[in-house]
Amino acid sequence: GVGPSNFTLSVLVKLATRSRRPEKAFELCTELKQQYKLRLNVQVYNNLVHACTANRDMQHALQVLEQMLHERIRPDARTYTLLLRGSIAGGDVWETTGLLRAAYGLRGAHPTVAQFANSTLTSCGKLPLELVTEILEALVHKRNMETVVHLLRDLRGVPGLRIDPKLQLRLTSTAATDDR
């Protein structure tokens, strides 16, 4: 017969996630990777990250990111979208900020990924502006204004990232009124 591929693994991981059995997803990946000498690709890793975030297990999701980077698999926009949404849903401002910084190669990246070069961390596809906006607005709702202002300042220096001036004004004015 024909051996499994990364496509096969992606489908199996999705099925395990939908069945609320993330541990089975990891078990299958480990087993099939060894048996068939597979090198997991970004799609399989993204589905593993999703298995974790869907079960509110950010610690394990970050371990998947770290494993991915050790394997020299560069995160893409979906990787960071899953991680950022999972992190903000968990309410961790510091973690979310560190992940967004990692995605853009900014100083202050999450400690899990700080050991890796910026070129390895930065998303190989641009993050959707809607996602960046969503994350910034969520951070404002968490009321950590100093963090948002510093992050916004650093994001302004990212080439090609055009944050809506109205959003910038709204975020900075919210920060100013909260400082009073």
Wavefront OBJ file of the C-alpha trace (Angstrom):
o trace
v 0.000 0.000 0.000
v 0.820 3.649 -0.074
v 2.343 5.143 3.062
v 0.828 8.163 4.810
v 1.791 11.694 3.878
v 1.619 15.056 5.609
v -1.812 15.461 4.049
v -2.907 12.203 5.726
v -1.506 13.398 9.050
v -3.278 16.757 8.717
v -6.602 15.009 8.202
v -5.993 12.645 11.141
v -5.058 15.537 13.433
v -8.212 17.440 12.418
v -10.362 14.376 13.094
v -8.761 13.828 16.494
v -9.309 17.503 17.347
v -12.963 17.377 16.316
v -13.360 14.251 18.442
v -11.908 16.196 21.391
v -8.949 13.811 21.567
v -5.902 16.046 21.070
v -3.654 13.489 22.766
v -4.531 11.047 19.952
v -3.437 13.639 17.378
v 0.002 13.834 18.967
v 0.237 10.093 19.369
v -0.559 9.525 15.676
v 1.948 12.141 14.542
v 4.723 10.683 16.668
v 3.968 7.134 15.607
v 3.600 7.800 11.871
v 6.514 10.219 11.768
v 8.837 7.552 13.150
v 7.407 4.616 11.227
v 7.393 6.336 7.818
v 10.298 8.776 8.339
v 8.029 11.763 7.750
v 9.078 15.349 8.316
v 6.036 17.235 9.543
v 5.169 20.337 7.524
v 3.635 23.647 8.575
v 0.071 22.418 7.913
v 0.459 19.451 10.276
v 2.046 21.652 12.940
v -0.753 24.212 12.533
v -3.338 21.491 13.054
v -1.489 20.381 16.190
v -1.474 23.976 17.446
v -5.204 24.105 16.731
v -5.706 20.848 18.649
v -4.136 22.574 21.654
v -5.851 25.956 21.378
v -9.242 24.338 20.765
v -8.771 22.636 24.125
v -7.448 25.800 25.815
v -3.993 24.329 26.279
v -1.717 27.237 25.400
v 1.273 25.723 27.167
v 1.186 22.724 24.843
v 0.496 24.984 21.818
v 3.667 26.944 22.619
v 5.601 23.678 22.916
v 4.401 22.786 19.413
v 5.639 26.172 18.163
v 9.002 25.564 19.798
v 9.240 22.062 18.279
v 8.317 23.509 14.911
v 11.113 26.062 15.133
v 13.625 23.406 16.233
v 12.656 21.453 13.110
v 13.281 24.636 11.081
v 9.650 24.870 10.034
v 8.778 28.544 9.753
v 5.448 29.606 11.276
v 2.956 31.109 8.867
v 0.043 33.496 9.302
v -2.249 30.638 10.366
v 0.227 29.530 13.056
v 0.234 32.986 14.611
v -3.507 33.468 14.115
v -4.223 30.299 16.105
v -1.691 31.164 18.809
v -2.762 34.804 19.158
v -6.473 33.998 19.328
v -5.848 31.181 21.783
v -3.694 33.391 23.945
v -6.079 36.343 24.024
v -8.999 33.985 24.738
v -7.011 32.778 27.744
v -6.622 36.395 28.876
v -2.830 36.432 28.928
v -1.778 39.933 27.835
v 1.938 39.275 28.264
v 1.827 36.052 26.231
v -0.279 37.621 23.470
v 2.005 40.642 23.213
v 5.096 38.411 23.080
v 3.585 36.309 20.291
v 2.615 39.347 18.231
v 6.132 40.716 18.701
v 7.590 37.360 17.572
v 5.414 37.336 14.446
v 6.932 40.666 13.391
v 10.467 40.065 14.636
v 10.219 42.785 17.277
v 12.162 42.948 20.526
v 10.359 41.434 23.489
v 9.242 38.245 21.752
v 7.733 35.485 23.870
v 10.439 33.678 25.929
v 9.508 30.328 24.361
v 10.814 31.595 21.036
v 13.414 34.152 22.162
v 16.266 31.720 21.448
v 15.439 31.639 17.720
v 16.552 34.138 15.094
v 13.983 36.735 14.018
v 14.136 35.421 10.447
v 12.953 32.038 11.739
v 10.162 33.537 13.832
v 8.639 36.026 11.492
v 5.608 34.782 9.675
v 6.348 33.699 6.118
v 3.021 35.305 5.219
v 1.824 38.688 6.406
v -0.602 38.594 9.277
v -4.015 39.864 8.238
v -4.486 43.472 9.337
v -7.887 42.452 10.730
v -6.124 40.030 13.098
v -3.664 42.681 14.311
v -6.583 45.066 14.864
v -8.570 42.369 16.691
v -5.628 41.614 18.981
v -4.880 45.280 19.728
v -8.524 45.950 20.562
v -8.674 42.859 22.782
v -5.545 44.023 24.600
v -7.188 47.403 25.233
v -10.166 45.608 26.779
v -7.735 43.820 29.115
v -6.821 47.300 30.415
v -3.073 47.018 30.108
v -2.640 50.355 28.367
v 1.097 50.804 28.839
v 1.711 47.486 27.064
v -0.634 48.462 24.214
v 1.005 51.873 23.729
v 4.517 50.342 23.600
v 3.372 47.597 21.241
v 1.597 50.078 18.984
v 4.720 52.263 18.868
v 6.849 49.273 17.826
v 4.289 48.030 15.282
v 4.325 51.441 13.572
v 7.926 50.708 12.586
v 7.055 47.461 10.793
v 7.441 47.930 7.022
v 4.198 47.317 5.144
v 2.002 47.218 8.263
v -0.555 50.007 8.016
v -2.540 50.283 11.202
v -5.687 52.333 10.721
v -5.019 55.870 12.021
v -8.499 55.909 13.614
v -7.639 52.744 15.539
v -4.334 54.265 16.656
v -6.127 57.382 17.841
v -8.801 55.347 19.634
v -6.187 53.137 21.331
v -3.968 56.007 22.424
v -6.911 58.121 23.616
v -8.264 55.160 25.597
v -4.809 54.747 27.120
v -4.645 58.462 27.984
v -8.057 58.490 29.688
v -7.223 55.337 31.627
v -3.984 56.890 32.911
v -5.914 59.697 34.626
l 1 2 3 4 5 6 7 8 9 10 11 12 13 14 15 16 17 18 19 20 21 22 23 24 25 26 27 28 29 30 31 32 33 34 35 36 37 38 39 40 41 42 43 44 45 46 47 48 49 50 51 52 53 54 55 56 57 58 59 60 61 62 63 64 65 66 67 68 69 70 71 72 73 74 75 76 77 78 79 80 81 82 83 84 85 86 87 88 89 90 91 92 93 94 95 96 97 98 99 100 101 102 103 104 105 106 107 108 109 110 111 112 113 114 115 116 117 118 119 120 121 122 123 124 125 126 127 128 129 130 131 132 133 134 135 136 137 138 139 140 141 142 143 144 145 146 147 148 149 150 151 152 153 154 155 156 157 158 159 160 161 162 163 164 165 166 167 168 169 170 171 172 173 174 175 176 177 178 179 180
